[in-house]
Amino acid sequence: MQDASSGSKGSSVLTKLLYNSTWRGWLFQGLVLLGLASFFIWIISNTVDNLQRLDKKTGFGFLDQKAGFEILTSPGTAAMNYAPGVSTYMDVFWVGVVNTIFVAVIGIIAATLLGFLMGIMRLSKNKVLSSIATVYVEIFRNIPLLLQILFWYSLMIKSLPDGREQLAIFGDLGGLNNRGLFMPQPIFESGFGYVALAFLGGLVACWLYAKAATAIQYRTGKRPPGWPMYLLLLIGIPLAVFFLLDRPMSWDLPVFKTDGPILRRGFDAEAGMALKPELLALWIALSVYTAAFIGEIVRSGILAVSHGQTEASQALGLRSGLIQRLVVIPQAMRVIVPPLTSQFLNLTKNSSLAVAIAYPDIVSVFAGTALNVVGQEIEMIFMMMMVYLILSLSTSLFMNWFNNRIKLVER
């Protein structure tokens, strides 16, 4: 009898636990975690066994080995001073990282400016402007990005003059052909760091001045002049420091040779700087493609602002430009920023399509060329994934901070 009663008590306790939502939730979560842990343990164990069976090296020791292959001239090779047979695979990794970040940053800037322009043009009462923006958006957002990259690259290679000719830009200051865009290269000399510090100080001063101007506006209803002071702080003071230090920066101009042996004509590789067709094609394609989506985001954000806001502003006597800048756009930004963040992330990750035209981003140069030589797929793919993860999280953190700054504060 005692055993039967104790058994019934045990089953009663078990029944109560199963019918308790809290304990049942913990049980199911524990089972899911146990299943996931078992799965990853099996994956790791299976991977280790296969690597041992194939007698493949593991670890990150390959990063100290010398890399013996050429990499297309790019911002990354210039920043890391890459040289075949001298630089290591760690240098190759950073070349890819720098190139990826560079094309992502300039792509985001160009796509944002062009996208805002297209979004505002679509809402224009001018039929020509609105039609141009509509055609642009409908065409470029519906053509796959990879095809656009190949199109712009082929256009530059086939339509531009060959390496022995050029399309002159601003006289002798630069030129364009199918070898790239050749421009003057700045050479920073001793003392230029003080000019950079003056510019950074100007940025901080502009921020402090903007906060003070806002406080004065709230107190008196009148805002102190903005742009004259911003220009003085950002350009005037650094320019004064630049001349006081006897101009600590010079320019290395590109040199185009028109005489001598025909194979030696063209731009001198040692003079000036060049943006290769691969970089230009990738930048244009990413910017144009992403701007089409940003244009729609901007248009929807502006339309989300009640038309009564515009009518109230007109009743106060504000001009159309001031209404857009001071009333409509600030409210529309609260709608625009969240999907805009997604487009920035997409542009950064879409830059991996650079492998199609051999631009040396992290995928092409590290997970492509270097991987074929070293053969340590797991370590190299892991490093590449971490790069994109860090870039995406950094972009998200910044945009979330910006979104919190502009969001509507309820009282």
Buried (B, 14 or more C-beta within 10 A) or exposed (E): EEEEEEEEEEEEEEEEEEEEEEEEEEEEEEEEEEEEEEEEEEEEEEEEEEBEEEEEEEEEEBBEEEBEEEBBBBBBBEBBEBEEEEBBBBBBBBBBBBBBBBBBEBBBEBBBEBBBBBBBBBBEEEEEBBEBBBEBBEEBBEBEBBEBBBBBBEEBBEEBBEBBBBEEBEEEBBBBBBBBBBBBBEEEEEBBEBBEEBBEBBEEBBEEBBEEBEEEEEEEEEEBEEEEBBEBBBEBBBBEBBEEBEEBEEEBBBBBEEEEEEEEBBBEEEBBBBBBBBBBBBBBBBBBBBBBBBBBBBBBBBBEBEEEBBEEBEEEEBEEEEBBEEBBBEBBBBBBBEBBBBBBBBBBBBBBBBBBBBBBBBBBBBBBBBBEEBEBEEBBBEBBEEBBEEBBEEBBEEBEEBBEEEEEEEE
